[in-house]
Amino acid sequence: MQSPLAVVVLMLALCSAGHATCPENEMIHCRVNDRCTRIRYICDGDNDCGDMSDEQPAICDVWHQPDCDRGYARCHRYGSSDCVTMSRYCTLSDPPCLGDVDPRICQMLREEQLEDINQVVAVEEPVVTGVQGESEVEQAEELAEEFNAQLDGTLKHADCPDLYTSVGGKCVSIFFPGNITWGAARSFCKSIGGDLLTLDSDYTFFATLVHQLHEYRVTTDFWLGGSKYNDTQAWTWISGTPIEIGSPFWATRSEDACVARIVESLVHTNVTHFANHGRCYHYSKAPTDPPHGFCTALTYELFHHMSDEDCLSNKAPLCIHKK
């Protein structure tokens, strides 16, 4: 049995070992105290840390990106250009995001510790690809084999025309190598005998599609054939039919603002009440109001569930063949 003195020494050693790990993902240690705050709360105007380390003016000057919401940054990758969370921007690799985020921000997020940004030294993270000891040619050949395997599962099938594969009994073109705007994607689909894919209310087909994308390790974002022309009109498929809002198609988004949810009464019509005694939630279903964008897409960031995206951003066309 350890002596009381040994226990005290052990406790002191543990206390001096630095901060403990934050209790949840997407959190970061405050600078002075032992508190953790959510990454999305950085530079939101509230002193969440208590020591103002999450509202440091020097951090906020570089935290806010001009063309994305707070806590998001423009990521140029695989030919697409989308706003992703700051933590995702800093963790993506092979290839990493190309953008204007100050590397000192990523260094703090990697170390999970808020610091005086003027004292942070960014260490370039090595990009590791292939197997250690292989030549560049060998690594390139392995990537080519992986690419061909993806092509076999996404753009080839004996029962479908060229550039199409079978998904749930339908011929679908999962053209992951190319990234273009929504309008250009629809033109591409028409040029190969199809149109942008619509999901309607076919839940089984949607589940099969997402499973196939994940099975072949497809990390591309895809355009769907749905849009909303302005704030006053409803979301509709290109066929003119309304798009079903909610689960299981639409993705869940994490929001900075905390809002209560309202539910309708099952007994009385036109009667609503706050859910769970007005509890405040940080998550909402896409599409948002006002929307992030006016075209529908399946994005890898949101596990290939539907979201409202900027129609002029670049994503791959997801086409269905017109028989």
N, C-alpha and C positions, 0 to 999 in steps of 0.2 A: 504494500500500500504506500502511496506517495505521501510524504510529509506535508503539513500545511504550508511550509515555506516553499516546497517544490511547486505546489498548486498555485501559489501567489506568483512565483516566477513565470510559470507557464501562462497565466492570465495576462501578465504584463507583456510577455513576448507576443501574445496574440493581439493585444491592443496596439502594439507598436508596429505590427506587420502591415499596416495600411488599412484602407477601406475594405469592408466586406463587399462581396458581389451584390449588386442591386437585386431586389427580389423579383423583378420581371425584366423581360426583354424590352428593348426600346426605351431604356432608362439610362441615366448618366449621373455620376456622383457630383454633388455640388463642390465648390472649390474649398470652402473653409470648414463647414460643419460636416456631419456624417449623413446628411440627408441625401436622398436620391430624388430626381425629378424626371418627368417624361421628356424625351428628346423633343417632342412636338410642342412642349411648353416653352422652349427656349425663345427668348425675344418676343413673347406674347404680351408684354406690358405688365405682367404680374410678377411680383417678387416670390416665385415659388420656392426658391432655395432658402430664402430668409437672409442670405448674405449678398444678394444682388448679383451673384456670379452668373445666373442665367439671363441677366439683363445688362451685362457689361456692354457699354456703348461700342467698344472696339469689336466685340463679337457680333453685335447686331448690325454693324456697318457692312460686314461681309456675309452675314447669315441670310439676309433678305436678297433674293434673286429677282431681277427686274421683271421677268416674264412668267413667273410661276407664283403660286400661293405660298404663304409663309411656311417654312419648313420643307419646301420642295425646291428642286433644282432641275434645270434643263440638262437632260442626258442625251448626248449624241452617241448612238451605238447601233451597229448592224444596219446602218442606213436610215434608222428612225431617229426622231427627235421628240422626246416626250418629257413631261415633268414627272419626276419620281421623288420619293421621300429622300431627305438628306442622308439618312443612314443607309438607304439602299444605294444611293449614288456613290457613297464611300466604300461599299463592300463589293460591288460588282467588279468582276475581273475577267480577263481572258475572253473578250477585251474589256477594259474598264470603260467607264463613262468618260466622254470628252466634253468638257464644259468649263465654266468659269468659277467653280467653287474653289475657295482658298484652301490649299492643301493642309493648312494648319487646323481647319475645321475637321477634316477627316482624321487628322492625327489625334485630336481630342476624343473623337467618337471611337476610334480604335482603342484608345487607352481608357475609355469610359470614365473620363475625369475632366470637369471644367477647370480651365486654368486661365491666367492672364494671357490672352492670345499673343500679346507682344513678346512673351517669353517662350512661346511654343516653337519648337524646331520640328518641321515636317521631315519625316524619314520616308524616303521613297520605298514603297512596298514592291519587292521583286515579283514579277509575273511568271508563274511556274506553269509551263505547258508540257504535255508529253511525258515521257518517262525519263528519269535521270540517266544520263549516259548515252541517250540516243542522239543521232545527228539531226540537223534541221531537216534533211531530206527524208529521213525515216519518220520524223514527226509529221511532216507534210503528207506523206503517203498514208499514215494512219488517219489523219483528218479527212483525207479523200475517201478512204474506206467508210468512215462514219457518215460522211455526206451521202455516199451512194446508198448506204443502208437506210438513211432517212428518205431518200428519193424513192426507193423500192416500196416503202410503206406509206408514202404520202402522194406520189404522183404517177403510180403505175398500178394497173390492175387489168386482168384479162377481160373482165366484163364491162370495162369502161373505155371511153376514147382516150387518146393521148393526153397527158397532163392531168388525168383524173384517176382517183382511186375509189374503192368502194367503202362507204361508211354507212353502216346500218341499212344496206340495200340501196343506197343512193350514190350516184357518181359525184364526188366532190373533188375540187382542185384545191389542194393545200399548198399553195405556191409560196413556200416560206423563203426562197432565196431573194425575192424582190420586195421592196418597200416603196409605196407611192401613196398619194393622197386618196381620199375616199372616192372622189369623182373619177380619177384615173384608174382606180381599182375596179370600178364598175365597168369602165370601158374595156379594160383588159379581159374581164370575165366574158363580156359580150363577144370579144374577138376570138374566143376559143369555144364559142357555142353555148355559153351559159349566162349567168348573172350572179350578183352577190348573193350569198346564202342567206335565207330567212329561216327562223326557227319555229315561227307560229307557236303552237302549243304542244309540240312533239317532245315531251320530256325524255322519253327513252332514246330518241335520236341524239338529243343534246348530250346525254350522259355518255353515249357511245363515242361521240365526236371528241369530247374532252378526254376520255380514256385513251383514244388513239393518239391524240396530240402528246399526252404524257408518256405513253408507251414508247414512242419514237423520239423522246427527249427534245421535242420542238419547243424552243424558247421564244419564238417570234410572236409579235402582236398581229392580230388579223382584223380586217374590216368585215362587218356584216351588212346586209342590205336593209338597214333600218335608219331612220332619221327623224328629225323634228325641225320643221322649217323656221319656226319662230316661237317666242314664249307663249303665244296664245293657242297654238295648235298642239295636238296630242302626238305622242310618238307613234309612228306607223312604219310598217314594212313597205318595201317598194311595190308590193302587190296592192297596197292601199288598205290592208287590214290593220287594225290596231295592235300595238305591241303590248303583251301582258306585262304588267309592272309587278315587281316583287320576286319572291323565290319561285322556282330555283334558278332562273336564268340570270338575274341581275346580281352583281357583286356587292359585298358589304364593304363599306369604306370607313376608315377611322377618321374622325373629325376632331378639330381643335375645340370647337364649341360644344358645350354640354346642354342637351335639350331633353325635355320630357316628351313622352310619346302619348298620343291620344288614340283611344280605341272607341269603336262604335258599339252601342249596346245591342245585344242579341234580342232583347225583349221589346224595346221601344225604338221606333224608327226616328232618325234625325236626332238621337240623343248620344252624346259622347262623354267620355270621362278620361282622366289621366290614368295611365297604367301604373300599377304598383305604387300607389300613393304618391305619384308625381316624381318617381325616381328619375334622376338625370342620367342620360346615356351619351357616350362618346362615339357611338357607331350608328351609321345610317345606311340604308339601301340606295344604291344607284338606281335611277338617275337622280342627281341633286336638283334642287330648285333654288336659284337658276342653275341650269346645267353647266357642267365643265365644258361641254362641247355638244354639238348638235348631230353627231353621227355615232352609230353603235359599233362597238368593237369587242373582241375577246382579247384581253391582254394577259401576258405571262405574269406580270406583277400581281394581278388579281386572280391567278390560277385559272385563266381562260374562262372567266365568267363575264357577263356583259357589263359594259360601262359606257357612259356618255363621254365621248372624246372629241377633240378638236378636229374638224373635218379636213383641215389643211396639214395636219401632221402626217408623217409617213408610216404606213403599216402595210402588211402583206395582204393581197386579195384572197378571200376565201370564197370560192365560186361553187355553184351547183349547176350541173349540166341540164340543159333543157332538152328533153327527149322529143 
